[in-house]
Amino acid sequence: MTATRPIDLRSDTVTRPSPAMRRAMAEAEVGDDVLDGDPTTRRLEQRVAELLGKEDALFFPSGTQANQTGIALLTRPGTELVLEANAHLVHYELAGVAANWGVQIRPVTTPDGLLTGDLVRGALRPASPHVPRVGAVAVENTHNAAGGKVMPAAVMAGIVAAAEQGDVRVHLDGARLWNAALALGVPLASLARGAATVMVSFSKGLGCPVGSCLAFAAPDRALAWEIRKRLGGGMRQSGILAAAALYALDCNLSRLAEDHANAKLLADRLSDCAAVRPSDPESNIVMLDLLRAGDTADAVIPKLTRAGVLVVPFGARRLRAVTHLDVSRPDVERAAGVISRVLSG
Ligand SMILES: Cc1ncc(COP(=O)(O)O)c(C=O)c1O
């Protein structure tokens, strides 16, 4: 381990709440959100609903629980969830939609992680007593496993139109929807249009310790509240956490541009390195494909860690590096140098 602090590019979830965020949390007005409501939490829910162009929202401890609640609202047991084959809901929620809701995943393979209206149309099955019905369609924007790929509003509109033709609703996993809106230079609500349920996370690029919201139409609130409670997600003085999210919406949204610039910088600095091929990042995630025969993610990650740069494996010969609030431009420049030196050594 080097003497200096490691540069942690494993995820944008590793950020620590800043002193100012901690102050906002300490000063939050609170109540009992399960008993009769918490005023700060309610303020956050209303603000997020408005930002997303939805009627209401509910605060959750995690994105996973909010995603699961969204799917529960839109499906019935014995139906299928159509979604891109590498979506978070497919690989990183421990088969939750099957285990929790009796719903079958119907993964659609794409070349680049981008689901489209045509692909959804192809996955919808004609009504038949012999095959499962599609219960809902889920999309992810930005798409984590596709290297932070951004889905433009027009593509989303095509998916919504295809789903409507099949009489099914759409869930949007927008854990990093903030990054997508920034990358496209469009309002958040334009990327959520037509989705019946939308999840957004505060604990990723926005730098909060905890928290996500699920937004929906007003009549869905009562059932969403029940499902959250059943999953153990009812929180009492949740205003302490909601205050961090409100602070982040005020102070950390526009600075996501720095993370996107830093991701591009990392990719640019590594573009000349013969040992690695960086992706062309659209947001704050860079995928690094190892090019030298014999190099594997498992072999190179300990070497990078010893040299002070932390990344995660994303396939046998692929690494993922994520830029965030707690890595500066000089950190990223240093990380690029270390990666280049270690992989070329
Ligand atoms: C795209 C996406 N969706 C959902 C989640 C789940 O969020 P959480 O870790 O808060 O459960 C993540 C977490 O990294 C994610 O990247």
The ligand as an SDF file (V2000), in Angstrom:
LIG
                    3D

 16 16  0  0  0  0  0  0  0  0999 V2000
  -28.5250    0.7450  -11.6490 C   0  0  0  0  0  0  0  0  0  0  0  0
  -28.7120    0.3940  -10.2050 C   0  0  0  0  0  0  0  0  0  0  0  0
  -29.9380    0.1110   -9.7630 N   0  0  0  0  0  0  0  0  0  0  0  0
  -30.1570   -0.2010   -8.4720 C   0  0  0  0  0  0  0  0  0  0  0  0
  -29.1390   -0.2170   -7.5540 C   0  0  0  0  0  0  0  0  0  0  0  0
  -29.4290   -0.6040   -6.1360 C   0  0  0  0  0  0  0  0  0  0  0  0
  -29.2290    0.4090   -5.2130 O   0  0  0  0  0  0  0  0  0  0  0  0
  -28.8770    0.0620   -3.6700 P   0  0  0  0  0  0  0  0  0  0  0  0
  -27.4470   -0.3440   -3.6240 O   0  0  0  0  0  0  0  0  0  0  0  0
  -29.1760    1.3460   -2.9560 O   0  0  0  0  0  0  0  0  0  0  0  0
  -29.7950   -1.0460   -3.2440 O   0  0  0  0  0  0  0  0  0  0  0  0
  -27.8320    0.0650   -7.9770 C   0  0  0  0  0  0  0  0  0  0  0  0
  -26.7090    0.0300   -6.9980 C   0  0  0  0  0  0  0  0  0  0  0  0
  -25.5590    0.1800   -7.3010 O   0  0  0  0  0  0  0  0  0  0  0  0
  -27.6100    0.3820   -9.3410 C   0  0  0  0  0  0  0  0  0  0  0  0
  -26.3770    0.6310   -9.8020 O   0  0  0  0  0  0  0  0  0  0  0  0
  1  2  1  0
  2  3  1  0
  2 15  2  0
  3  4  2  0
  4  5  1  0
  5  6  1  0
  5 12  2  0
  6  7  1  0
  7  8  1  0
  8  9  2  0
  8 10  1  0
  8 11  1  0
 12 13  1  0
 12 15  1  0
 13 14  2  0
 15 16  1  0
M  END
$$$$
